[in-house]
Amino acid sequence: MTPRKWTVLPVVATVAAVVLLFTTGCAAWRIGQAADLARKSTPFQQSPADAVLSLLIVGDSTGVGTGASSPDNSLAGLLGRAHPRLRIDNRARDGATFADVVRQFDGTQRYDLVLVQAGGNDVIRLRSDEDVRADIDRATALARERSDRVVLMPAGNVGNAPFFFPPASWLMTDRARRMHGFIRESAERHGAVVVNLFKERADDPFAQKPELNAVDGLHPSDAGYQVWRDELLAQSGWAEVLAAAR
């Protein structure tokens, strides 16, 4: 096969996958459900008078907590309820890409902890690898300017989400795998920590347990955010730091 054909085929496959995704009735229903959840979502924040630690959250709908039954059941809410002396400033917004995350770092205030939850929209919107890699690196650098303790926690294997069906799911898995690679590179370069949620389908609890997914098949449910909370505490090294805010 000629080099030109190898170049053209991925483009054709991408277009076919996107057309399939957005022309099926099931996809249209899922999109409506996702939009409805986003309209109802509110980022969890808290400002206790006796705060001893501060946390900045930036990112997309997963930082907002879209899919949870209430802000209290989002990842930020779970952290806040367990640590009532933790101040949480949550700037995450539904639909944000890493380019948007860069703009969420307004001001120069320092924090004890910074959590970056983004990447899913960069995958789904088929943004170029070059742009995504550059935006991830800018966001990580800005996060490190705000705190010595930075965690990058992108959504896992987007292709495993019930929202997607083959061949779109295959495309999303491939793109998510590359995006996670960019995040690991940036974290190593800037001294951040990565909480890895990417798993192959056979090992992914979100692919094996439907109850971990919200009704749209794209965002975590209450139970799903609890899984993410457990992974954050297990992989980040934050458990001991956060203990001071209990």
Helices and strands as residue ranges (DSSP letters): H 3-23, H 25-40, E 53-59, H 61-64, G 71-73, H 75-82, E 86-90, H 98-104, E 113-117, H 120-124, H 129-146, E 150-152, G 158-160, H 168-190, E 193-194, G 201-203, H 205-208, G 210-212, H 222-236, H 239-242, G 243-245
